[in-house]
Amino acid sequence: MNTLINNSNRLTLILAVVLLMTIGYLAANYIADERIKTVKEHTSELIHEQEALLATIAETTARNGADDIIDQTIIDCPIDERVRFDELLSRLNTGLSVTELQELDRLFGRCGNFYAVRKSVMVSRLEREVGLYRLFVEQLAKLSGADAVTAFPVSEWERLVVLERKQSQLFSQLVLDQDKIIATLLAGKSATSQEILTILQEVQSTQQTLIVTNAQAAEVRTLLVTK
């Protein structure tokens, strides 16, 4: 009789232990699921916030602008020098005196590459933020067990970066060509010399490529910021 009681008590104890283990397992799974759910929700919020940031940066970059931080870092030449530089540059094709060419050459070193440099820095900013966007999307894909990368326009943003980077390089090339024209004129060559005509052909080719690239970037950007 005692043996039956002992066996019954042992069985009850085993069942209680199994029940507690089951409850603990279910509770642990529930907690884990809730944590994963929370992380997924937080990651989704980060993705949407990043998309909003990317849209702002893309539009600013498109108009050759800059955010507050870059505006404080990349400083233009003084306003009087900027006005004078733009005036001389606009008359470069109509002919400048040697004194004016020397003045333009001096101002070029202070004002000439400002917009090209600012554009380059903004494109780098866009590229970094798109990289972060991809990391968020890939993290969500790992948590959800699905290929979330295809559910978000990661490749389109990366395509925009490529096009903006190309525009930046073309802008820089135009600056170099302007510098070459000034240096060639200062060397005594006329505005109709073969050396100048060759540079102008390069400028025209660069400008045409820039127009095409700008149109391609505008198309991609419009699709992204209106989603």
N, C-alpha and C positions, 0 to 999 in steps of 0.2 A: 504494500500500500504506500509506504514511504517512497519507494522507488518511482511509482506512478506520479506521486506528487512532485518529486524532484524533477522528473522528466517534463512534467507540465510547466513547472516554474522555469526550467531551462528554456523550453520552447517559447514561453511567454517573453522571456528576456531576449531571446534571439529575435523574435518578431518585433519587439520594441526597438531593438538596436537597428534592425533593417528599416523599420519605419522612420526612425530618426535620421538614418543615413539618406533615405529617399527624400525626406523633407529637406534635409540639408543640401542635397544635390539639386533639387528643384529650386530651392531658394537661391543657391549660388548661380544657377543658370539664369534665373529671373534677374538677379542683380547684374550679371554680366550682360544680359540682353539690354537692360535698361541703360547700362553704361555705354554700350555700343550705340544704342539709339541716340543717347545724348551727344556722343561724339559725332555721329553722322549729322545730326541736326546742326551742331555747331559748325561742322565743316561745310555744310550746305550754305549756312549764313555767310561764312568767310568767302565762299565762291561768289555769291551774289554781290557782296560788298566789293570784291576784287573786280568783278565785271563793271560795276559802276565807276570804280577808280580808273579802269582801263579806258572806258568810254571818255572820261574827262581828259586823260592824258592824250588819247588819240586825237581828239578834237583840237586840243591846244597845240599839239605837234603839227597838225595839218595846216594851221594858220601861221606856222613859224613863230608861235608864242613860247612862253615858258611859265613854269609855276613860280611861286614866291621864292622858294629856296634857290632855284637856278638863277632867277633874276638878281638875287643878292650875291651870287657867286660869279656869274659871267657878266661883267660890267662893260657897257658900251663906252666909247670915247665921249668926251664932253659934248654937249649939244651943239655948241658953236662949231666944233671941229666936224661933227657929223653933218651939219648943214653944208659946210664948206666942201667936205669930201664928196657928198652927193652931187653938189653943183658941178664940181670939176669933173667928176666921173661922167656926168650926163653930157658934158661937152667934149669928151675924149675923142669921139669920132669926127667932130667938126674942126678939131685942131686947137692945141694949147701951146702957149709959149713955153720956152725952156724953163723959165721961172715957175710957171704954173705946173709943168710936169714934175719939177723937183718938189714943189709943195704937195702935189697929189701923191707922189711916191712916199713922202714923209708921213702924210696922213693915212696912207694905205696900211702902213705898219701898225697904226693905232686903231683904225676903224674897219679895215678891209674885210677881216675874217670874222667879225663879231656874230653875224647872223648864221654863218656856216657852223661856227663852234657851238652856238646855242642849240641849233638844230641837231647837231651830233650828240650833244649831252641829253637832250630830250628823247632822242631815239634810244639811247642807252638806258634811260629811265624806263621807257616803254618796254624794252626788251627784258629788263630785270623783273618788272611786274608781270609780264606774260609768263616768264619762267616760274614765278611764284604761283600764278594761276594754274599752271599745269601740275605743280606739286599738290595743290589742294584737290584738284580733280582726280589725280591718281590716288590720293589718300582715300577719297570717297569711294573710288572703285574697289579698293582693297576692303573697305568696311562693308560695302553692300554686296560684294561677291559678283559684281557685274562690271562690264567694261564701260565705266562711266565716261571715259575719255571721249567716246564717240557720241555721247549724249550732250556734250558741251562743245562750243566752237573753238576748241584749243588750236586746231590746225589753222583755222581762219585767222586767229590772232597772230599766230606765228607767221603766217603769210603776210599779214600787214606789216609786221616788224621787218621782214625781208624787203618789202617795197619801200618802207620809210628809210631803211638803211641805205638802199640804193639811191634814193633822192638826196640823202645827206651827202653821199659820196659825190654825186653830180654837182651839188651846190659847192662843195669844196673844190671840185675841178674848175668850175667857173671862176672861183676866186683866184686860183692859180693862173688861169688864162688871162684874167685882168692884170695880174701882176706881171706876166710875161709881156703883155702889150705895152705897159708903162715902161718896163725896162728896155724893150726894143726901141721905143720912141726916144727914150733918153740916150740910147746908143747912137742916135742920129738917123735912124731909118724913118722914112716917110710913112704916112698913113696908108699910102697905096703900094708900099713895097711888098715884095713877095713874102717876106718874113711875116709881116702883119696880116696879109691875106690868108696865109696858111693857118695862123692862130685863129683868125675869124672863122675859118671853115670848121676848125675844131670846136669853137664856141657854138656855132650853129648846130653841129651834130649833137653836142651835149644838151643844148636847149630842147631839141626835138625829142631826144630820149627822155628828158625830164618831163616833158608834156605827157608823153605816153605813160610813164611810170606814175605820174601824179594822178592821171585818170584811173589807172588800175587800182591805186591805193584808195582813191575816193569811192570806188565801187565796193571794195571789200569793207571799208570803214562804215559806209552807209548801211550795209547789211548787218554789221555787228552792233552798231549803236541803236538801231531801231528794233532789235529783237526784244 
